[in-house]
Every structure is written in C-alpha cells, then in structure tokens.
Amino acid sequence: MAAAALGGVALWLGPAPAEEPPAGEPARAHFSMLPSNHMMLRATLNGKGPYKLIFDLGAPITLLSNRAAEESGTVDDKTPKSFLFSMRGEAEVAKLQVGTLKAEKLPVVVFDHPALGILSDAFGERIDGIIGFTFFARYRTTIDYQKDEMTFTPVDVQVRDLMKDLPDRIAGPKVARRRVLAPAGLWGLRLGAAEPGGVGVRVAAVVPDSPAAIAGLAAGDVVTAVDDRWAATAHDVYEAAAAVEPGRPAPVTVRRDDQELTLTVRPADGA
C-alpha cells in the first residue's frame, strides 16, 4: 500500500452511536470504506471515545492500542509493558458500543501493532485498534456497501480463545517424541512463574558469584528477552539460553521496579 496514495484522505466515520434497536431488530452501524479497502468503524469503549477501529475479518483477535486501552480504562496506565511493541497482553473491554450494537466482556489484546502506526501515518489520523474474530464471531453480520452499513444479529456460539490455542495448532498433533531444553552453559539463576499476559518470566533466585549474579541479575527481576529473543514463558528462556554457547556474551532484558534494563551474561562452561 503506497502511503502517498492514502495521504490527506479525510475519514468519515458515521454518526454518533444511536439508541438501541427495537426488540427483534438487528443492530446497525455505519462504516467508511477507506481507499486501502479497510472498513472503519467508530466505537465507544466503556463509555469513552469515540475510537477509530478497523473491522478486519482476517484478524484472529481484537486489538487495542495502549493509548485507547488506557483512556478507556481497559488497562491501568501503570500496567507494565514489554519491550516488544509495548505489549500489555490480554484484557477485557467491559462494554463496546458501535452504532446501535452493545457488546459486553469483549476479550482484547493490548499492544501497539506496527500496522496501526502505518495506517495512522498514511491517513494523518490516529487509528486506535482492530476489531477481529473475538467480536464478529458473536454475530451474523451483513455488509451493505451501497449504504456503508453493517447489521449485526447475535448468534449462539462459544468464541474460542485463538491466542491460547495458537501454539498447539501450530505445533500440530501431539506425538510421543519429546525435546528436552537445557542451557548450553551455566547461568546461575532459577526461574519462577511466567507473568500474566505473557510479559516475561520472574527470576526466583540467583546463585552468588554466578554469571547471572556478575551480570547484575537479581531475584524478582522479570526477564522479557534473552539473546534478543522474546521471552514470555520459561520455555522461551530455556530455548534462547540453549543457543548461547559458554563464554559468549548474551544480552538479557529485564524489568525491575518499572524500569527496563539490559544486562550482559557470559554463561560459564559446565563441563
């Protein structure tokens, strides 16, 4: 998509949210069709807004920018961010209203996806998120391109958590063969539990005078990356550490007291 072709386009995002539809009638919402062929809706989140959201039938999640999530009260502004796209992880919008439709307890993922920045720059206006599967799977949706209007009829369906299912779906059928992950060298730390929302893994203990201690790691640190690889779980940490040969310096990014630090660990030879 060429930014030049999109620049300077004014967004018409439909009227303000209307009253609830009569009983038995589908809810309705107006959208604008952008030159990029994205459908844009204007929505309120927890009574705040409006926010500009792209309706994307191919998106497996509903995504909110950090700014929209904080302003709407979906996440607390003190909730930690990971170093990768400032991810906050999973959250829930108590009420989303678009047109005459009100959706409650909508699961979302909060982070500043690069696509939001690209589209915001292209159109010269802030794009606040993407409405995806966790929203539209709840409804039988019709799209009238002549009227720039969507209608939504609720359907009885259980919306699967695609983000939690994704690792198993990518891995395919479970097989008996197992892979044991272990660091290639000695690091000198013990991991605790993964933090909620996939933002890192807490360090439970550091062995005195070990490579981890010499590098400055401390119990209570939350490891978010090892050797420039994102670490959301203990599995991620072990897998990254397994690729670091003894003696090779490896950057380790941690969160400590709401600050992000990058320390250098040289694993020792355990032979």
C-alpha positions in Angstrom: 0.0 0.0 0.0 1.6 3.3 -1.1 1.4 5.9 1.6 1.3 8.7 -1.0 -2.0 7.3 -2.4 -3.6 7.4 1.1 -2.3 10.7 2.5 -4.7 13.5 3.1 -7.8 11.4 3.0 -10.5 12.6 5.4 -12.2 9.9 7.4 -16.0 9.9 7.6 -16.8 7.5 10.4 -20.6 7.6 10.5 -22.9 9.2 13.0 -22.6 9.1 16.8 -23.9 5.9 18.5 -27.6 5.7 18.3 -30.3 4.4 20.6 -30.8 0.6 21.0 -32.8 -1.0 18.1 -36.3 -2.3 18.7 -36.6 -5.8 20.1 -36.0 -8.4 17.4 -34.3 -5.9 15.0 -30.6 -6.3 14.1 -28.2 -3.7 15.4 -26.8 -1.4 12.8 -23.6 0.6 12.4 -22.2 2.8 9.7 -18.7 2.5 8.4 -16.4 4.3 6.0 -14.6 2.4 3.2 -11.1 3.7 3.0 -9.0 3.8 -0.2 -7.0 0.9 1.2 -10.3 -1.2 1.2 -10.3 -1.2 5.0 -13.7 -0.8 6.7 -13.5 1.8 9.5 -16.0 1.9 12.5 -16.3 4.4 15.2 -16.9 2.9 18.7 -17.0 3.8 22.3 -15.2 1.7 24.9 -16.5 1.6 28.4 -18.4 4.9 27.6 -15.2 6.6 26.4 -14.3 7.7 22.9 -15.2 7.5 20.1 -12.2 5.4 18.9 -11.4 4.6 15.3 -11.3 0.8 14.7 -10.7 -1.2 11.6 -13.1 -4.1 11.0 -10.9 -7.0 9.8 -12.5 -10.3 9.0 -9.0 -11.9 8.8 -7.8 -10.8 12.3 -7.8 -13.6 14.9 -8.0 -11.2 17.8 -9.5 -7.8 18.7 -6.6 -5.4 19.2 -6.4 -2.1 21.0 -3.5 0.4 21.1 -2.1 1.3 24.5 -3.5 4.8 24.3 -7.1 3.6 23.7 -6.8 0.9 26.3 -5.6 3.3 29.0 -8.0 6.1 28.1 -11.0 3.7 28.2 -10.0 2.1 31.4 -9.4 -1.3 29.8 -6.0 -1.4 31.4 -4.4 0.6 34.1 -1.8 3.1 32.9 0.6 1.6 35.4 0.3 -1.9 33.9 3.8 -2.9 32.7 4.7 -3.0 29.0 7.0 -5.5 27.3 9.8 -4.2 25.2 8.2 -5.6 22.0 5.6 -3.2 20.7 4.8 -2.2 24.3 2.6 -5.2 24.7 0.3 -5.3 27.7 -1.2 -8.7 26.9 -4.8 -9.8 27.2 -7.5 -7.6 28.7 -11.3 -7.2 28.6 -13.5 -4.3 27.5 -16.5 -4.2 29.7 -18.7 -2.6 27.1 -18.0 -1.7 23.4 -20.7 0.2 21.5 -20.7 0.7 17.8 -23.8 2.2 16.2 -26.7 0.6 18.0 -24.8 -2.5 19.0 -23.5 -3.0 22.5 -21.1 -5.8 23.1 -20.0 -6.8 26.7 -17.0 -8.5 28.1 -15.0 -8.4 24.9 -11.6 -10.0 25.1 -8.8 -7.9 23.5 -5.1 -7.9 23.2 -3.4 -4.5 24.1 -0.3 -3.5 22.2 0.9 -1.0 19.6 0.9 -3.1 16.5 3.0 -1.7 13.6 0.0 -1.7 11.3 -1.7 0.8 13.4 1.2 3.2 13.1 1.4 2.7 9.4 -2.3 3.4 8.8 -2.3 6.3 11.2 0.6 7.9 9.3 -1.0 7.2 5.9 -4.3 8.8 6.8 -3.0 11.5 9.1 -5.4 10.4 11.8 -4.9 8.1 14.7 -6.1 4.5 14.3 -6.9 3.0 17.7 -7.3 -0.7 17.0 -8.6 -3.6 15.0 -12.0 -5.4 15.5 -11.4 -9.1 14.9 -12.7 -12.6 15.4 -13.5 -12.3 19.1 -16.0 -9.6 18.2 -17.6 -10.6 14.9 -17.9 -14.4 15.8 -20.7 -13.4 18.1 -22.9 -12.1 15.3 -24.4 -12.9 11.9 -23.1 -9.9 10.1 -24.2 -8.4 6.8 -22.4 -5.6 5.0 -24.2 -3.2 2.6 -21.5 -1.5 0.6 -24.1 0.8 -1.0 -25.3 2.2 2.3 -21.9 1.9 4.1 -23.8 0.0 6.8 -23.4 -3.2 8.8 -26.1 -5.1 10.6 -25.4 -7.5 13.5 -27.7 -10.3 14.6 -26.5 -12.2 17.7 -25.8 -15.9 17.3 -25.3 -18.6 19.9 -21.7 -19.5 19.7 -18.8 -20.1 22.0 -15.9 -17.9 20.9 -12.6 -19.9 21.2 -9.6 -18.2 22.6 -7.5 -18.3 19.5 -4.4 -16.8 21.1 -4.2 -19.6 23.8 -5.0 -22.3 21.2 -2.5 -21.0 18.6 0.7 -22.7 19.9 -1.0 -26.1 19.9 -2.5 -25.5 16.4 0.9 -24.5 15.0 2.6 -27.5 16.7 0.1 -29.9 15.2 -0.8 -33.3 16.6 0.9 -34.3 19.9 3.5 -37.0 19.4 5.5 -39.2 21.8 8.8 -37.6 20.8 10.0 -35.0 23.3 12.6 -32.4 23.2 14.4 -31.5 26.4 15.5 -27.9 26.6 18.6 -27.0 28.7 21.1 -24.1 28.6 24.3 -24.8 26.8 26.3 -23.2 29.7 25.8 -22.4 33.3 23.9 -19.2 34.0 23.3 -19.4 37.8 19.7 -18.5 38.1 16.4 -20.2 38.9 13.2 -19.2 37.2 9.8 -18.7 38.8 6.4 -18.4 37.2 5.6 -16.6 34.0 3.9 -13.2 34.5 0.3 -12.8 33.5 -0.3 -11.5 29.9 2.9 -13.0 28.6 5.1 -10.1 29.6 8.0 -12.1 30.9 9.3 -14.7 33.5 10.2 -13.8 37.1 13.6 -14.7 38.5 13.1 -16.7 41.7 16.8 -16.9 42.8 20.3 -16.0 41.6 23.3 -18.1 42.7 26.0 -15.9 44.3 29.1 -15.3 42.1 27.4 -17.0 39.1 27.5 -15.5 35.6 23.9 -14.2 36.2 25.0 -12.5 39.5 28.1 -11.0 38.0 25.9 -9.5 35.2 23.7 -7.9 37.8 20.6 -10.1 37.7 18.6 -10.3 40.9 15.8 -12.2 42.4 12.5 -10.5 41.5 13.6 -9.3 38.1 11.2 -10.1 35.2 13.1 -11.5 32.2 11.5 -10.2 29.0 14.2 -11.2 26.4 17.3 -13.4 26.2 19.8 -13.0 23.5 17.4 -10.7 21.6 14.7 -13.3 21.7 11.3 -12.5 23.3 10.8 -14.5 26.5 7.1 -14.8 27.6 7.5 -18.2 29.3 10.1 -20.3 30.9 10.2 -22.4 27.8 11.2 -19.3 25.8 14.0 -18.6 28.3 15.4 -22.1 28.1 15.2 -22.3 24.4 17.0 -19.0 24.0 19.7 -20.0 26.5 20.2 -23.3 24.8 21.5 -21.4 21.7 24.1 -19.4 23.8 27.5 -21.2 23.9 29.6 -20.9 27.1 31.7 -17.8 27.1 29.6 -15.9 24.5 28.1 -12.7 25.9 24.3 -12.6 25.6 22.1 -9.6 26.3 19.3 -10.2 28.8 16.5 -7.7 29.1 14.7 -7.5 32.5 12.1 -5.3 34.0 12.9 -4.1 37.6 10.9 -1.5 39.5 9.1 -0.3 36.4 12.4 0.2 34.6 13.8 -1.8 31.7 17.4 -2.9 31.9 19.6 -4.8 29.5 22.4 -6.8 31.2 25.1 -8.9 29.6 25.6 -12.5 30.8 28.5 -14.8 29.9 27.4 -18.3 30.6 30.2 -20.5 32.2 31.4 -23.8 30.8 29.7 -26.5 32.9 31.9 -29.4 31.7 
